[in-house]
Amino acid sequence: MKNLLLIISITIALTSFDEADTIDHPRYKIKLSIDPAEQYIDVDCTWDIPNDSRGNTIHFYLHRQLQILELTINGNESFTISQDTSDIRYMPCAIKYTLTNQGLKNNKLSLHLKYSGRITEWPEWSPNVIGEEWTEIGSYFPWYPLNRNYGTFTYEVEVLPDDNYLTFMMGIEAVDNNWAFYANESPTNDIVLCASKNLKTIKKEIYQYSLCVAHSTFSDSLINTLTADIRQILFLYNRWFPPGGNTMCLVESMREKGGGYARLGGIYLPGFTDADYYDSRIGYTRYLAHEISHLWWHRADANTWEDWLNEGFAEYTALMVLREIHGQEAFEEWIEKKIKQSDGTDPVWQYDRNGEQAYTILNNKTPLLLYELEKRIGLEQFRRLMWDLLIDSGSTTYEFKRILENMESKETADWFFGILKS
């Protein structure tokens, strides 16, 4: 298999950052020096956090091999700090830090950290790796202080890589001497840095979107095919969903393990060849449609059973895309696959998000339930339901029930709750 790197970046809308005492989202300002061959990073990080329900404590996670050299809050060191092992399933190599002080109730807190270290430990399944051939670091380590309970965030990151490496990160890019500067003013949920020794970049326009393709060995014909497929997906989502306001990128990484994943504004996929894509184009279209839809389907808590709202709607809207582009037969083939794969699984209702059946429940069973709902209320009403759910920023099952009941009836809402529990 070829070693490939594909990055597709779609810039949608940017907002400005106000340096006032009150901020809407956490914000990072980071200087990162990285030597992929030595697996070494050195970080100077300022992290501004708004005071919502934070109280007198701050929690964050950081990879256990990174040594904190300096840490201040609003310029002082008057706080207590404790450490514990990670309680987040996808951050098994992290340390959980807790900072406590009675004075942590300001409108905005500014943490300043300096830390460094060699990162050599991660699970075999981890999509985050650092090494000479390919580096992809983000929240699975994490390499920056992270607490997802503080919500989405913006960032400015200056990267100084080894001279032989080129880097990529979501956001506006500028280069000054050896430094690469990235600014992402669209709130997102990860800071993923990719680095390798060979990147090519092509920019295209798709409707109101700016499309950037960066790759190592993709043919021109494959780039054109990917562009056409993404164009079709975005055309449909622009009809079905309210306007988005994020930056989206698609990264095809050179790692072979860890699988694909999506972030708010980003899709990260392991390598495939031209032949792979053409031979399985319907499958790749479904996958791209699923991940692109997470630009909209991301509001529910991904660490709880409520994640069915994110993953279930993302997968079912991807199947709707297949139906529009490749026809009813392709749609029904995928429905049949999901019926077989979900046979005997537990109910969606309060399933174990960390359990063995979680993937099957989210990606196979839940889309089938949404298909049943579409058949009951009709396609146009189902599209209206998606629109209303997104406009209302519904993020829980009970909010979903309220919206469905208001749009249809209590009987329909109760019926759907019933099949969630079956």
N, C-alpha and C positions, 0 to 999 in steps of 0.2 A: 504494500500500500504506500502511496506517495505520502511524504510529509508535507502537509498543506497548512497554510494559514489564510483564512478568509475573514475579513472584517467588513461588515456592511453597517454603515452608520447613517441613520436617518435623523436629521435635525428638524424638530417640529417647532418648538417655541421656547424662548428663554425669558427669564424675569431677572430684574436687578436685585442686588442685595443691599439692604440698608444697615449701616453700622450703628443703628440706635441700640439703646439698652434692651429693648424688647424685640425679639426676633421670632418669626413664625416657625422656623425649622432649625434644628441643629446645623452647625456649619463647621467644616474642617478646613484648616489651612496647614498644609503639610510640605515639608522638604524631605525628599526621600533619595538617599544614595543607595544604589543596589549593584551588587556584583553577582550575577546569576551563576557564574562558574564556581564561585566560592560559597554560594547559597547564603550570602551575607547581605543584611540591610542595616542602614543607620537612618533613624527617623527623628525629625524635629517637628512636633505636632501641636497645634493650637486647636482646641475643640470647644466651640461656643455652644452652650446648651440652654434653651429657654426653660423657665421655671413653670411647668404645668402642674403635675401632681408628684413632683420629684421629692418633696419633703426635705429632710435633713441628710439624706444619703444619696450617693451616686454609685451606680454599679456599672462596670464595664468588663469586657472580655478582651484578652490579648494572648497571643501564642506563648506557651510556657517557656520557650527557648529565647524569648526576647527579654533582655534585662533592662528594667527601668532605671535610668541614671539620674533623672530629675523629674519632679512632679510638683506642681504648684496649682492652687485654685485662686483665681483672681489675684495672683501675685504673691500669695503667702502659703506657708506650709502648716498652718494651724488646723490640722485634721488628723483623725485616726484612719489607718488603712489596714484592712484584713484581706487574706487570700483564701480561696477555696478552689476545689476542682470544678471543672465545667459541668453545668447541669443542662447544657444544650446539646442535643443529640448530634447535630452536624458540626459541632466545635469540640470534638473530644480531646484535642491537644491544647485547649485554651486554659488559662487561669481566670477565675472570676475574682475581680478586685472590688472591694466595697470601701468607699470613702465616707466618713461620717463627721459632721460638724454642725453645731446649732446655727451657724451663720450661712448655711447653704440655701437660704430662701430668697436670694436676690432675684431680680427680674431676669438676669442673664448671668450664667456662670461661665467663666473662661478657664478651662484646664490647659495647662502647658506641660507637655511631656517630651522628654528625650529618652530614647531607648535604642538598643541595637542588639544584634546577635546573628548567629548562623541558624537557619531553619533547616533541619535535616529530618524532622519527624512529622509524619502525617499518615493517615490510614491509606491502605491500598486503594480504597474506593474514592479517595479525595479528588475533586476536580481542581483543587489548588495544589500547585507544584512549583518548585523553584530549582532550576538546574541549567546547565550549559546549553542544552539544545532548545529548551522551551521553559518559559516562566509564565505562570498565571496565578497571581496571588490576590486574594479577596477575603470574604468573610468566613470561608471555611477554615482559615487558619485561626483567627483573623490577624492581619498584619498591622491593623490600626485599631485604636480603642473603640469598641462597638457595644452598643446596647440598643437592640431593635425596639424596645419598649418606648424609646424616645422618638420614634417615628422616622419618617423619611428626612433626608438631609441634602445639603448642597456641599460643594467642596471646591477648593483650589489646591492643586498638587503640582509641585515642581519636582521633576525626576532627573537625577544625574545617574545615568547608567554607565557601565563599562563602555569604553570607546567602540567596541565591536557590536554593540546591540542597538536596535531600534525598539521603540516602545509604543504602546497604544493604550489609551484610556478613553472612556466616554467623556465627551465635552469638547469645548473649543480648544484647539491646540495651537501653540506657538513655540518656536524653537529659538533659543538664544545661546550661541556657542554650543556647549555640550548639553545644556539644560533643555528639557522639554517641559512645557508648562501647559496644564490642563485645567480648565474652569468649567464646571457643570452647575449651572444655575437652575436647572430643572430638578426638583426634588427626586431623589432616587433612594435605593436601599442597599447599595454596595459600592465599594471603590475597588474595582478590579483592574489591576495592571497586568498587561501582557507584554512580553519581551522576547525577541528572537533576533537573528542576524540578517534576515532578508524579508523586507516588506515592499510591496508595490501598491500604489494607491490610484484608484480611478474614481472620479466623481461624476454622478449623473443626477438628473432632476426627475422626480416622480410627483406629479401634481404639485402640491405646495411643499413637498419634502425634498431635501437635499440628500442624495444617496451617495455614499462613499464606499467603494469596494477596495479593500487592501488585501493582497494575497501574495503567495509565493510562486505557485505553479499553475493556477487555474487558466484554462484556455479562454480566449475571448468569447467563444460560443457559449461556454458554461456561464460566464458572467452575464451575458445577454439573456440567457434563459432564466437565471436566478432573478435578474432585474424584472423580467416579464412576469414571473410568478409572484414576486412580492408586489408588483403593481396591481395585479388582480386581487390579491388579498386585501391590500389597503383600500382599493376601490370599494369592495364589499363592506369593510369595516367602517368606512366613511359614510356609508348609507345606513348601517345598522346602529352605530354607536354615536354618542355625543362627541364633539371634538376633543382630541387628546391634547396634552400639553407637555410632552416629555421628549427626551432625546432617546432614540433607539439605535442599538448597534447589534450586528450579528457577527460573532467571532467564531471562526473555525480554527480550533487550536491544534497543535501538533502533538498533544498528549494522546495516548491510546486508551487510558482508563478514566473512570470517573463519570462518564456519560455527559449528557447535555443538561443545561439548567438555564433558567431565565431570571433576570433581574428587572427592576422597573427601569425600562429604557435599554435593556441589553439582553442578548441571547448568546449563549456560549456553547458551541458544539464541537465534539471531537472530529478528527479528520475523515474525509471521504474523497473519492476520486471522481473524475468526470463520469466514468462508467457507472459508479455507484448511484449518482444522482439521476442519470437518464434511465437506468434500469428500474429504479424505485421512485420515480418522480411523484406518483400519487402519494406515497408514504411520506416523502420529504415535504410535499405541499401541506399535508395535514400537520406535520411537525412544525413547520414554519408558521402556519396559521395559528396553531396552539400557542406557541411562544410569543408571537406578535400580539396576540389577543391579551396577554398579560399586561400590556400597556394600559388596558382598561380593567381587567379582572385581577385585582391585587389587594383589595381593601380588607378582606377578612383576615383574621389572625392565622397565619400559616403554621403556627405551632400547636394548634388545637383542631378539633374535629370540624370547626367552622371553615377550615380550608377547602371543604367541598364546594363552597361558593366560588373560590378562585379557580380550582382545578377542574371542577365539573363544568362550569360555564366555559372555561378556556377550551376544554376538549370538545364539548358539544358544538361550540361555535366553529371550531376547526372542521368538524364533520359537516356542518352547514356549508362551509366554504367548499368542501369536496363535492357536495350535492350541486352547488351552483356551477362549479368549474368542470367537474368530471361526470356529472350526471347522477341520477337516482340509483343506478346499478352499483356504482362505486360506493355510494353512501350506504346502501343496504349491505354490501359485503363487509364493511367495517362494523355495522351494527351487529351482524351475525357473529363476527369475531368477538365482540364485546359480550354478547350473550353467553357464548361458550366460556370465555375467560372469567366471567363474574359468577358462574354457576357455583352455588354453595357458599358464597361469601356472606359475611356478617352484614347487618343493616348499616346504612350510612349514619343513622342517628347515633351520635356519641361514640363512634368507632374509635379505636385506639390509634391515634396519629402516629405513634412510634411502633405500632404492631406490624406483623408480617403481612397482613392483608391490606395495609393502608394504600399502597400503590394501586392494587386492583380495585379497591372501593372507589378511589378518587378518579381513576382514569378509565375504568370500564363500567362499573355499576352506576355511578352518579350520572354520566351522560345518558345512559339508558332511561333513567328516571326523568330526565329533562326531555327526552324524546317522547315519553309517555305524556308529559305535560303539554308539549307542543301539539300532539295529536288530539288532546282533550280540548284545548282552547283555540287551536288553529295557528297557522304560521304567522299571520300578521299580528295577532294578539301576543304571540310569544316574543316577536321582535319588539313590540311595544313594552312588554314586561322587562326585557333586557335594558331597553332605553331608560325606563322609569327607575329600575334598580340602580343604574349607573348615575343618573341625575340625582337620585336621592342619597347616593353614597352608602347604600345598604351594605353592611359588613357583618351582620349576624343572621342566623336562621330565622329568628323572630321578626327582624326587620323585613326579611324576604317575605315571610308569611303575611305581614301587614300590607305590603305593597301588592301582593297577589290577591289578597282578600278585597282590597279597595278597587282593584282593577276588574276582578272577576266576581267572586262570591265567597262567602265563608265556607260554603260547601266544597268548593274547589280547593281552597286553602287547606281545609281539614283533610281532604282526600290526599293532597300531596304530602302533608305531614304523616299521614298513615303509611304511604309507600316509602317514605324516608325511614320509617321504623320497621319495615318488613324485610 
